[in-house]
Amino acid sequence: MSETMPYRLDLVHVALAAGFVVLAGALSVGFRLGLAKKLAVAAVRTAAQLALAGFALSAVFGLKSLPLVLLLGLAMVLLAGREALRRQSVKVAGTSFDVFLSMTVSAFAVSLIVTGVIVGAAPVWTPPVFIPILGMILGNSLNGISLALDRFLTGCVEQRALIETRLCLGATANEAVQPLVRDAVRTGMIPIINAMAIVGIVSLPGIMTGQLLAGADPRDAVMYQVVVMYMLAASTSFAAAAAVLLVRRRVFTPEMSLRDDLVRSD
Amino acid sequence: MTDGRRATRLELRELVLAVPEGAGRRTLARDLSLRLPAGRIVALNGPSGSGKSTLLRCCIRLHRPDHGQVLFDGAPVERIPPPELRRRIAYIRQSPAFPPTTVVDALKEPFRFRARLRDTPPADELAGRLRSLGLPETMLAARAPALSGGEAQRVALARAMLPEPEVLLLDEPTASLDPEHELGIVSFVRDWVSRDGHSALWVTHDRSLLRALAVETHELTPDGLKPTGPGR
């Protein structure tokens, strides 16, 4: 695609753009926000991380081995899962396994369907198609899972009396937290549904903007974007629901009572 | 299994109660043994933190005793699936909790659970249950979490009775009530216990309520349950 890219950028252009950061830094100094140093570090990190990602992607896109691509995919799942877990204010033993499992299954299943069936890449794991799609899915699943799980687990802590009351009235463990499960999965799905509602009107997402700047036909860019939104809706919903349903069993003892050690740690 | 001619509904055998504390466990009380016969109310008293609520929670498997056994109709409670056990033995918490709904929906909630034995009661039955506890039927339309302490305790009692339990575990059920309504609850429970082999274990530390109840009373001490009441 780079051969057809109408407006190529090189280091001089990037250096020019760094002027924006200098402006933001001047603002921080002027208003004594104390953010100039943080901003500088963040700007350097942005360039360094993206440069590293660029090198890594060049290497990854050249991969010809299925096991290596799978390994890379799993590493991405592990990183995304770790981030989703880090955002939880209620820690429950065993949750990490549930998060990794729901992420792996939903992200791999949807990515493979998109690359293989919809885009029609052959082989299905062709790195320049499979890896970016997996990455997009993981980024969104991470948000969905962390929002849904946090809602569920903090709900279990905050609504302990109500959950116990339901148990005392003869509810099974699943029945006692059913309203909370629904609420949590809904919380995990809302950001992607909101994004779908405003896409193209309020926001032009990164993949579409990128394709347009790279000189793609707007029709193609739109088709890709629609596919991407649909796949994100499916994978995020599935990952959030699976994670909450898997974690649900961990908040109860075998006697169907809420565990004593459920506490918020923030 | 019998106390005189009465069958024992609930029996505690040498329970040891402990709660998690730091990395270990703190023992609240040991050697707790008690029989709750059919047709009787038995009262438990003791200072705050002595383990009264924990003892009630052991009866419905919300808390596992560190030692000892709880029997319901002669069977160890561990052999009864928790939803069935908790439908047959109703536990009324000291501070009732309600879903963010109206009272009528809160009363109907237990009938959505699989362990229910009957269909959702009709509105006139629900209204009748409230009236029998001194509450107006207009309360059905009130928001359940907004009820006052005394109203909430009576609505919680009505909700616990609707699925037709066999034994009641009452944890300070009249703590927020004035004396008139307190006596109303006492006669309500007495009347219920006098029928169909029901029985109730009533936790309170209110001396005047214990006098009004005038039933077999035990004090929960760290070394066991000591009979203190009329011991009928």
Contacts between the chains, C-beta under 8 A, distances in Angstrom:
chain1	res1	chain2	res2	distance
A	159	B	97	7.9
A	161	B	93	7.1
A	161	B	95	6.7
A	161	B	97	3.8
A	162	B	97	4.3
A	162	B	98	7.2
A	162	B	99	6.3
A	164	B	62	6.7
A	164	B	93	7.4
A	164	B	97	7.5
A	165	B	93	6.6
A	165	B	96	7.1
A	165	B	97	4.5
A	165	B	98	7.7
A	166	B	109	7.3
A	166	B	110	8.0
A	166	B	113	7.6
A	167	B	62	7.0
A	167	B	82	7.2
A	167	B	86	6.4
A	168	B	60	6.6
A	168	B	62	7.3
A	168	B	86	5.4
A	168	B	90	7.1
A	168	B	91	4.6
A	168	B	93	7.3
A	168	B	160	7.7
A	169	B	86	7.0
A	169	B	87	7.5
A	169	B	90	7.8
A	169	B	109	7.1
A	169	B	110	4.1
A	169	B	113	6.8
A	169	B	159	7.1
A	169	B	160	7.2
A	169	B	163	6.8
A	170	B	83	4.9
A	170	B	84	7.5
A	170	B	86	5.2
A	170	B	87	3.6
A	170	B	110	6.1
A	170	B	113	5.0
A	170	B	115	3.9
A	170	B	116	6.6
A	170	B	163	6.3
A	171	B	83	6.6
A	171	B	110	7.6
A	171	B	113	4.6
A	171	B	115	7.5
A	172	B	82	7.9
A	172	B	83	5.2
A	172	B	113	7.1
A	172	B	114	6.5
A	172	B	115	7.3
A	175	B	112	7.4
A	175	B	113	5.1
A	175	B	114	7.0
A	179	B	99	7.1
A	253	B	64	7.7
A	255	B	61	4.4
A	255	B	62	7.5
A	255	B	64	6.3
A	255	B	82	6.0
A	256	B	61	7.3
A	256	B	82	4.0
A	256	B	83	7.2
A	257	B	61	6.8
A	257	B	62	4.5
A	257	B	63	7.2
A	257	B	82	7.7
A	260	B	19	8.0
A	260	B	20	5.6
A	261	B	20	7.3
